[in-house]
Amino acid sequence: MTDMQCALDVQAKLAECPRWDERTQTLYFVDIDSFKLHAYNIQSKTLESRTFNEEIGCFSLDDNGGFIAAFRSGVYTLESFTAGLKPYWLAAYDQKTTRFNDGRCDAKGRFLAGTMYSPKDAFNGALHQFSNGKETLIDQAAWTSNGLAFSPDNSIMYYSDTPNHVVYQFNYDLETGSATNKRVFIQFPHGNGRPDGAAVDSEGNYWSALYQGQRVVKISPQGEILEEHAVPATYPTMVAFGGPDMKTLFVSTCRGAQTEEELKQFPQAGGIFALETNVRGQIEPRFAG
């Protein structure tokens, strides 16, 4: 049994990047393998969807009401949910093997987005930062960039490499946007779930979706697992805090990787699940330009 309830049975191939808009009470998320961006209004229970020509890995809300989004071919801005794409940075990597995956903004409105290297046999995934029309390489040592999040005081940046079962910490200088002193935050054993997307709550705990682990874990700033919450899907992908009081943990999941047997056990896999917690999340920073 679990307290995790299905909030939206969307049956996405690969739901990712849930992102709460506190201004409109809307949960945005992507279905990477279906090239879609979704907007689900919690109050009206209405779902809007938009399909692109390629994978959209992650995005952040823009302070002016639009979006910045990272696709396979690069990073683009949108003035609204239905607006056209405006190039911000075109990919310099090999698009046959690499695409953007996970990302979010820091508290100064810089957009950070990481790539994944599909062959997963070399550390070619990289973390990029976008601000004032420029791109900066922050780190290049991952197979699949994931789990990007920041501590409440913005002094710590978290970043996971999912296939290698590891979450890192960096010292983060919010004024300059530099990340230094990379070290292992937590190393998960193989065979019991891999650290995918994440979020940090207002008390500084790191919540990680364990892909192929059928659960979400709450980890203290010291790296101690405090809570584990079962998810009715084999492949949780990312978490986000939202809801009227910012205490609802939304969990995106993957349907495309489920076997027939797993789908019988978890028929709502690919949906968005929700858990009511006893801690508030952080308001998501928006892109400043």
C-alpha positions in Angstrom: 0.0 0.0 0.0 1.1 3.6 -0.6 -0.3 7.1 0.1 0.7 8.0 -3.5 -2.4 8.7 -5.6 -2.6 9.1 -9.4 -3.4 12.7 -10.1 -3.4 12.4 -13.9 -3.6 9.1 -15.7 -2.0 10.5 -18.9 -0.1 7.2 -19.8 3.0 9.1 -21.1 5.8 7.1 -22.7 8.3 9.1 -20.6 6.8 11.8 -18.4 9.5 14.1 -17.0 10.2 17.5 -15.6 7.1 18.2 -13.6 7.1 22.0 -12.8 4.6 23.9 -10.7 3.3 27.3 -11.7 2.1 28.9 -8.4 0.6 31.8 -10.3 -1.9 29.8 -12.2 -2.0 26.6 -10.1 -0.8 24.6 -13.2 1.4 21.6 -13.3 3.5 21.5 -16.5 5.4 18.4 -17.5 6.9 16.8 -20.7 6.6 13.5 -22.4 10.1 13.3 -23.8 9.6 10.3 -26.1 6.3 11.7 -27.5 7.8 15.2 -28.1 5.1 16.8 -25.9 4.7 19.5 -23.4 1.6 19.3 -21.2 -0.1 21.8 -18.9 -2.6 20.4 -16.3 -4.6 22.9 -14.3 -5.3 21.4 -10.9 -8.4 23.5 -10.2 -10.2 23.0 -13.5 -8.7 19.6 -14.1 -8.1 20.5 -17.7 -5.1 19.3 -19.8 -3.5 21.1 -22.7 -0.9 19.5 -24.8 1.6 20.6 -27.4 3.6 18.4 -29.8 7.0 19.4 -31.1 9.3 18.0 -33.9 11.8 16.5 -31.5 12.4 15.6 -27.8 11.9 18.3 -25.2 14.0 17.2 -22.2 13.3 20.0 -19.7 12.2 23.6 -19.4 11.6 26.4 -16.9 9.0 29.1 -16.7 10.0 32.5 -17.9 9.6 35.5 -15.6 7.6 37.2 -18.3 5.1 34.3 -18.8 6.8 32.2 -21.4 9.3 29.4 -21.2 12.9 28.4 -21.9 13.2 24.8 -23.0 16.0 22.4 -23.9 15.5 20.1 -26.9 17.7 17.6 -28.7 18.8 20.3 -31.1 19.5 23.0 -28.5 17.8 25.6 -26.2 14.9 27.7 -27.3 12.5 30.3 -25.8 8.8 30.5 -26.2 6.7 33.6 -25.4 3.7 31.4 -24.5 2.5 27.8 -24.4 1.5 28.1 -28.1 4.2 30.4 -29.4 6.9 29.5 -31.9 10.4 28.5 -30.8 13.2 31.1 -30.8 16.7 29.8 -30.8 18.8 30.6 -27.8 21.7 28.2 -28.2 22.1 25.6 -30.9 23.6 22.3 -30.0 27.4 21.9 -30.5 27.3 18.2 -29.7 26.5 15.2 -31.9 22.7 15.1 -31.9 22.7 11.4 -33.0 24.1 10.4 -29.6 23.2 13.3 -27.3 20.2 15.3 -26.2 19.1 17.5 -23.3 17.5 15.8 -20.4 17.2 17.4 -16.9 17.4 21.0 -15.8 16.0 24.0 -13.9 16.8 27.7 -13.1 18.9 28.9 -10.2 17.6 31.6 -7.9 19.1 34.3 -10.1 17.2 33.1 -13.1 20.0 31.3 -14.9 18.8 28.2 -16.8 20.9 25.1 -16.1 20.3 22.0 -18.3 22.2 18.7 -18.6 22.6 16.3 -21.5 22.5 12.5 -21.7 24.8 10.4 -23.9 22.7 7.6 -25.3 25.4 5.0 -25.8 26.0 5.2 -22.0 29.6 4.0 -22.4 31.4 7.3 -21.8 31.1 10.3 -19.5 30.0 12.6 -22.3 26.9 14.0 -20.6 27.4 17.7 -19.7 25.8 20.4 -17.6 25.3 23.7 -19.3 24.3 27.1 -17.9 22.4 29.7 -20.0 22.2 33.4 -19.0 22.2 36.8 -20.8 22.4 35.0 -24.1 25.5 33.1 -23.3 26.3 29.4 -22.6 28.8 28.2 -19.9 29.9 24.6 -19.4 29.6 23.7 -15.7 30.5 20.0 -15.7 31.2 17.2 -18.2 31.4 13.9 -16.4 28.1 12.1 -16.6 26.4 9.4 -18.7 23.0 10.9 -18.0 22.5 14.3 -16.4 19.8 14.3 -13.8 18.7 15.3 -10.3 19.6 19.0 -10.6 18.5 20.9 -7.5 19.6 23.7 -5.1 19.6 24.0 -1.4 17.3 26.7 0.2 20.3 29.0 0.8 21.5 28.4 -2.8 25.0 27.5 -1.6 24.7 23.8 -2.6 23.9 22.4 -6.1 22.9 18.7 -6.5 23.4 16.8 -9.7 23.0 13.1 -10.4 24.3 10.6 -12.9 21.5 8.1 -13.1 23.1 5.1 -14.8 26.0 5.3 -12.3 23.7 5.5 -9.3 25.3 8.6 -7.9 24.3 12.0 -6.7 26.9 14.7 -6.4 27.1 18.0 -4.4 28.8 21.1 -5.6 29.5 24.4 -3.8 27.4 26.9 -5.7 28.2 30.7 -5.9 24.9 32.3 -6.7 26.4 35.6 -7.5 28.7 34.3 -10.2 26.9 31.0 -11.1 30.1 28.9 -10.6 30.0 25.4 -9.2 33.1 24.0 -7.5 34.2 21.3 -5.1 32.4 18.4 -6.7 31.9 15.4 -4.3 29.7 12.4 -3.9 26.5 13.2 -1.9 25.1 9.6 -2.0 25.9 6.5 -3.8 23.0 4.0 -4.3 23.7 0.3 -4.6 23.1 -1.3 -8.0 19.9 -3.3 -8.6 17.5 -1.3 -6.4 16.8 1.9 -8.3 18.7 4.7 -9.9 18.6 8.4 -8.8 16.6 10.3 -11.5 15.0 13.7 -11.2 14.8 15.5 -7.9 13.7 18.5 -5.8 14.8 20.1 -2.5 12.2 21.0 0.1 12.2 24.2 2.2 14.1 22.4 5.0 16.9 21.3 2.7 16.0 17.7 2.2 16.7 16.2 -1.3 13.8 14.2 -2.7 14.9 11.8 -5.5 12.8 9.6 -7.8 14.5 6.2 -8.1 14.1 5.0 -11.6 13.4 1.2 -11.7 13.2 1.5 -7.9 9.4 2.0 -7.6 9.9 4.6 -5.0 10.8 8.2 -4.0 13.4 8.8 -1.2 13.8 11.8 1.1 17.4 12.4 1.9 18.8 14.8 4.6 21.4 17.4 3.7 23.9 15.0 5.4 23.1 12.2 2.9 20.9 10.1 5.3 17.7 8.5 3.8 14.9 9.7 6.0 11.8 8.4 4.2 10.9 6.1 1.4 7.5 6.3 -0.5 6.3 3.6 -2.8 5.2 4.7 -6.3 2.6 2.6 -8.3 5.0 2.4 -11.2 8.4 0.7 -11.8 10.0 3.8 -13.2 9.5 7.1 -11.3 11.4 9.8 -13.2 11.2 13.1 -11.3 9.5 15.0 -8.5 8.2 18.5 -7.9 6.5 20.3 -5.1 3.3 22.1 -5.7 -0.3 22.5 -4.8 -1.9 25.5 -3.0 0.3 25.1 0.1 3.4 23.7 -1.7 3.2 20.5 0.2 2.0 18.2 -2.6 4.9 16.1 -4.1 4.1 15.4 -7.8 5.9 12.4 -9.3 6.2 11.8 -13.0 6.6 8.2 -14.3 7.6 6.2 -17.4 5.3 3.8 -19.2 7.4 3.0 -22.2 9.9 0.9 -20.3 7.2 -1.2 -18.5 7.0 -4.9 -19.4 3.6 -6.5 -20.0 3.8 -8.0 -16.6 4.6 -4.7 -15.0 1.8 -3.0 -16.8 -0.7 -5.5 -15.3 0.7 -4.7 -11.9 0.9 -0.9 -12.5 -1.8 0.0 -15.1 -1.4 3.8 -14.4 2.3 3.8 -15.2 3.2 6.9 -17.2 0.9 8.9 -15.1 1.5 11.8 -12.7 1.2 10.7 -9.0 0.8 12.9 -5.9 1.8 12.5 -2.3 0.7 14.9 0.5 3.8 15.6 2.6 4.4 17.4 5.9 6.9 19.8 4.5 6.7 22.7 2.0 8.6 22.8 -1.2 10.4 25.7 -2.7 8.8 28.1 -5.3 10.5 27.3 -8.6 12.8 30.1 -9.9 11.9 31.5 -13.3 14.2 32.3 -16.2 15.5 35.9 -16.2 16.8 36.0 -19.7 
